[in-house]
Amino acid sequence: MNNSAQCDIGFIGLGVMGKNLALNLADNGYRIACFDLDKTKIDDTIKQDKLENGSDSERIVACRSYTELLAQLKAPHLIILSVPAGGPVDHVCSHLIDAGIDADDIVVDTGNSLWTDSVEREAKYKGKFIFFSTAVSGGEVGARFGPSLMPSGDPYAWTRIEPVWQAIAAKVDAKTGKPIESSTPGKPVTEGEPCTTYIGPVGAGHYVKMVHNGIEYADMQLICEAYQMMRDGLGLTPVEIAKIFREWNQGELDSYLIEISAEVLEKVDEETQQPLVDMIMDKAGQKGTGLWTAVSALQVGSPAQTIAQAVFARSLSSLKNERVQASKVLKGPEMPSLSDAEKQDVIENLRDALYCSKICAYAQGFQLMDIASKEQNWTLDFAEIAKIWRAGCIIRAVFLQSITQAYESDETLTNLLLDPFFAEQITKYQMRWRKAIADATLMGVPCAAMSSALNYYDSYRSDILPASLLQGQRDYFGAHTFERTDKPAGKKFHIEWSQPGQPQIKIKK
Ligand code: 6PG
């Protein structure tokens, strides 16, 4: 043990998220030893800390090497990584091994890592140090003043990390489920329920965060579709649409993503004085977590079409040049001319469509986690997961309180749509949802995510689907067999669909 060791936590990686997490930890009384390959990032972090806390602040100590970082830490060492997912995580881990990290030291990966990488890393580093993972949501501001944290891994490591995560996580008013906001450096929120809970064995936290991001993609796409319908279908301006979003944000749709959408739409470009949204290139980027969610849904056979549609919508948007060419060739329907009252009706339909579609996107996300949880033996606690998404994270929304209540009142709930509250909500709003999609379709305005959500709802509530015909087709051409409705489940049948020697298709002359 190094007697000169002064620091509680080592922090590696001081990009946007890392710097803000480190400052948040320091605000909560932890002395931090920090390191980044880019020395200017260390200097920036310390400069900001001194600016916020006075020039004699020694809350954050600069280290120039991995060895120096370890020497600064009280043992056993607790080291947090905020480096890009993939290779950089292993790069840092191998440097820590070279620098002499101990077997009972803990390394926590907080990046947007692929959950299977976390599982492999725990095994790979066993005996060298304890690899623990914590997925973080909340962007830059969340990291600084309270993120939602999804930790998973070794239960012993969790006992050491828990108080740290509870201190820095976003806080929620337990009664209302609303975030207790803070944005003052040096003054962390100390009351309320922290938005962190032990998710399960390593990998589980990053899986849950991955699904959070899949839902985030769907949520964002649904809002964008409502925007496009109001813009192209109704001819409203960005500012008019922002006003509508602000109204929607007073009710069931109250959420961070609606709030920031209104702000984006209100923003004027300083250079051109045009709405900034019209100056932003309409090609969506993606770092991969939404795609991972869709891939995982396909792999485990969990229907998550609204999430997948949101990923495809981003891919389609990126084909800008092709779309511009196609727009000159492919014609849509004539736009109807609507009275103000008719426009108002369409807007109300859209609100309900957005709400119902959002319920379906969350239902898909929770259903996916349920299937994955069973497959991986994780026993995920969905009420707890909904609880820690009520504040700090990007999908924070008032209706996560209703999701919390749904899983609290029935922890075996198979699908959110079957919760009495949500079932009743959709029954109440479904006609307007259907009309909104019909309106958009007739006007030629795309609404892939909204209509996929409605299709999910209509398929899920169908006791009979045309998969019977599909099974017949499979058996016809490939002898793939089928089960019968009047015989025990699992018993397979195959019939000869055409008589030998006879053509399978008869062509009438
Ligand atoms: C969060 C965000 C965060 C990040 C996404 C952006 O929860 O804080 O989801 O993880 O903003 O990775 O992802 P895309 O670049 O794929 O939109």
Boltz pocket constraint, residues with backbone or C-beta under 6 A from the ligand:
constraints:
  - pocket:
      binder: B
      contacts: [[A, 112], [A, 136], [A, 137], [A, 138], [A, 139], [A, 213], [A, 216], [A, 285], [A, 286], [A, 287], [A, 288], [A, 289], [A, 290], [A, 393], [A, 394]]
      max_distance: 6.0
